[in-house]
């Protein structure tokens, strides 16, 4: 059995307190700009070796309900299933979502398949009255791309 030293326990307790404080502060934040969404997803996706697809679920006022990693893939693709996004959005009673994924290659530019997938997700969300606000692509070194900001949604 693994035992923690008193110093390690203190560090974990401090980390828990910091996390709780961050979570309580984040819960009131209104995600009303691509920059806010990008900052959230950069902390979660930068440096990942495989492609991951995450969804930020928001209420009617665009306050975070939850953020979840729904799909993971290989070094250059992740299969995305709009049905699963819709299912989770309905479970959480989300009014809007922001989707995001990383490009392990480092470039944040959307590919043709990124653009097509975004349209498919947007169409699926419209059927259940959930608004797709943005698709953030995260690259290396703080690079990111907002498809909404670029007029690609």
Secondary structure, DSSP 8 states (H G I E B T S, - for coil): -----HHHHHHHHHHHHHHHHHHHHHTT-B--SHHHHHHHHHHHHTT-SS-EEEEEEE-TT-BEEEEEEEEE--SS-----HHHHHHHHHHTT-SEEEEEEE-TTS-----HHHHHHHHHHHHHHHHTT-EEEEEEEE-STT-EEETTTTT--
